[in-house]
Amino acid sequence: MTEQMIGHGDAHSKIILMGEHSVVYGFPAIAMPLQGIRVSCQVTASDQPFAVNLTDPLSTAVYAALEHLGQENAPIRYEIVSNVPQRRGMGSSAAVSIAAIRAVYDYFGQTISHQDLEILVNQSEIIAHTNPSGLDAKTCLSDELISYIRNVGFKRLAFEGQAYLVIADTGIHGQTSEAIQKVQDLQEKALPHLNRLGLLAEQFEGALLASDYQGMGEKMTQAHASLKALGVSCEASDRLVAQALATGALGAKMTGGGLGGCIIALADTESLALDLQKELKQKGAKQTWIEKM
């Protein structure tokens, strides 16, 4: 071990812009890193060897890092400080795992390659999500927007414009598994909405690459209507989306699996973003954030 006795690591979170649910059917999902909403981890010495809890994604991530370093029995402890709310579709488990792995490596005075870090994070994500797509880990490790197509892979999206995304938390835990089941229960009745969502995600990507803010916003609002028709939105999300649009947002929608979680609203100026943040708070948002795109 080096003389360094404290290891530090941090990571940012992420949000889904478009493609919820339709991504399962081969359409793109588009995710954005949230650089201002972060988690940090500190690793220090302990008087006991680290004891892994294989049912806990964070503990598993720490152990994976120790194992990768050949330090499985190292006497360490960790402490997490997170501004990323859990079960809101913001990549909390991936961000925490990234921060923890980085902190373990820093504690031992070592560096980890981007590729190895992503592999270790995805191992811990299996504990958190059983069958993760890898999108959370990829986006929480990226400085650029990410487009993901199932069984095809990932690509980075270069956004040349300057827009603002307002994120508002309903205060309700997202219920992704229940939302997916609701869509499955609809059977063939869901297909027109899923196809519509997939097409809107593709059109949104085109508008984004062209820095067409109006087009981006229109696709977001239309996507929310389809998600609502699938039954995966909730009253709190619908209320906040309606308020965002009434305040002048270029577009707004729920984000993530649904039945709670967050909504997002698009603004083309900082002043509009600040107005949206104020109005959404007054309409009941538990937390709000503004992220520059």
N, C-alpha and C positions, 0 to 999 in steps of 0.2 A: 504493500500500500504506500502511496505517496504521503507526504506530510500534510496534504490537504485533508481536513477532517470534516468539511461540509461540502456537499454536492448540491448544485442548483440546476434546475431545468424548468423550462416553461414552454407553453404552446398556445396557439389561438384556436378558436372554435370555428364553426361553419354554419351555413343555412342553405336549405334547398330553395332555389328560385323557381324552378319549373320541373315538372315530370313526376310528381308524386303519383304512385299507383300505376300509371301507364308505363313506367319503366320496367315493370314485370313482364310486359308484353312486347318488349323489344324497342321501345321508343327511348329517346334520350332523357336523362335527368341532368339538370344543370345546377351546380352547387357553387357557392361563393365563400371564400375564407373571410372570417370576421376577425380582423387583426386587433381590434380594440377590446374584444371580449376574450379574456385570457385566463389561464390556469397556471399556477407555479407549484413546484415541488422542491422540498429541501430534504436531503438525506444526511443523517448524522450517525455517529457511532452508537451502538447499543451494547449492553452487557450480556445479550443473548443472541445466538444465531438466528437469522431471519427464518421465520416459520411461515411457509406459504399456505394460503387458503385458496384451493383450486376452484372454489365457487365464486371467488371475488375477482373481477377483471383487473382491478388495480394491483392487488397482491400478485396476481399471475404475471402482470407486466413487469413488476419489480423482480420477481423470481426469474423470468425469462432473461432479463438483462444480466442478473447475477450469473445465471447458467452460461450465458454467452461469453461472459468474462472468466469463467472457471472459478467463480467465487460463491458457489451455492450456499455455503455455510457461513458466509460473512456476517458478523454481528452488526447489523445496521437497523435503523428505523427511518420512517419517512413521514413527512407532514405535507399535506396538500392545502393550498389556498386557491379557491376557485371562484371566479365571477361568472362561470357558465352554469346556468340552471339545468338541473337534471330533467330528463324526460320532456324536453321541449323541442326536440329535433335539431339541436345545436351542436351535436357531436361531443357531448360531455365526456362519455367514456373514452373515446379516441383521444381527445385532447389531454385528459388526465393521464392516460397511458403514455403518451408521447413525453409529457413533462416528467413523469416518473422515470422513464427509461433514460432520458437525457441526464436527470439528476444522479442516477446510479453511475453512469459513465463518468460524469464530472467528479463524483466522489472519489473514484479510482484514478482520476487523472487521465482518462482515456477518451477518445473520440469514436463515434459510431458513424458508419456510412449511412447516407440517406436510404439506400436499398435495404440494409440490415435493419434499420429503425422501422421502416414500413413493414417488414416481415414480422418483427416482434410485436408491433402494435396490432397487426391483423390477427396474430395468435391470441392475444388477449380479447380482441373484439369477438372472437368465436364464443368466449364465455359470456359476453354481454348480450350478443344478438343471435347466437346459434349459427346462422348462415349469413354473415355480413357480405355486402357487395364489395366492400373495400373503399366505397366512396367517402365515408367519413374520414378514414385515415388519410386517404389521398388528399382531400381538401384541407384537412387540418395540418398537413405538411406542405401545402402549396401557398404561394403568394399570388396565384392567378385563379381565375374561374376555371372550373372543371366540368366537362361534359362526359357523361358515362352512358354507355349502351351495354346492356347485359349480353354476355357472351361475345362481345366485341372488344370492349376495353375503354380506356380513358383517353381524353385529349384535353390539352390546355386551350383556353379561349382568351385571345388577346382583345380586351376591351379598351378601345382608344378614347372613349368619351369621358365625361365627368358627370356622374349622377350620384344620387344619395339614396340609400336604402334605410328606411325606418323599420325597426323591428319592435313589435309590441307583444308582450307576454300576457296571455289571458289569465294566467294564474292557475290554469287547469293542466294537470299532467296529460301529455299526449298518450293516446292508447293505440299504438300502431297495430298490434296484433288484432285487437277488436275491430279496428277500421278495415284491415285487410279481410277479415272474416265477413264483414258486412258486404264488401264488394263481391266476394266469392259467392255469398248467398244470393246475390242478384242474378247470378249466372248470365244468360245471354242478354238480359236487360241492361247489364252494365257495359256491354261492348260498345255501343255508340258513344257513350261518355268517355270510355277509355281511349277509343280511337281519336275522339275530339281532343282529349288532353294530350295525346301523343303528337298530333298535328300542331297544336298550339305550342308545345315545347320546341318543335322543330322551327316554327315560325319565329318564336321568341329568340332562338339562337341566331337566326338570320338577322333579326332586328338589332340584336346586341352587337353583332360584328359590324353592322352598319352604323352604330351609334344612333339608332332611331329610337329615341326615348319614348315618343308617343306610341310607336308600334309595340315596344316592350310592355308599356303599361296596359295597352289594350289587351294584349295576350294574357297578361296576369289576371286582369279582371274577368275575362272570359273563362279562364281556367278555374277561377273560384266558383263560378256558376256551375261548371261541370262537376267539381268536387262536392259542391253542395247537393247537386242532383244525385250523386252517388251515396249521400247520407254520411259522409265522413267529416263534414264540418260540424260546428256546434253553434249554439245561440251566441255565446260570447265572441267567437271568431267572426260570425256574421255581423254582429253589432260593431265591432272595431273596423271591419272592412268597409261597412257603410259609412262610418264616421270619417275614415280616411278619404274616401271618394268625395264625400260632401265638403271636405276641407280643401280639396283641390289636387289630391294625389293623381299622378298620371295613370296609376293602376294599383290594385291591392288584391291580396289573396291570403288564404291560410297557407301555412307551410308545414311540411312534414307529414307524418302518417295521418294525423287528424284526431278528431274527437277531443280537442284541447290543444295545448301547445301555444304557438305564436302565429301572428299574422305579419306580413311584410307589405310595405307601401313604397312606391317609387316616387322620387322627387327629382326635378332637374336643377333645383337651386338649394343652397343651404338654408335660406330663409323659409322656403316652403317646408323643408325637412323639419325645421324647428317648430313651425306652426303645427305640423302633423304630430310631432312628439307631444306638444302641449295639449292638443285636442284629444289625442288618444289616452293620455293620462287622465284627463277629465272624464272620459267615457268609461273608465274602469280598468285600463291596462295596469297590471301590477308592476311591470318594469318596462322601460323603453330604451332603445339604443339607436344611434345614428351611425351608419357606416358609409364611408365614401367608397364608391365603386371604382 
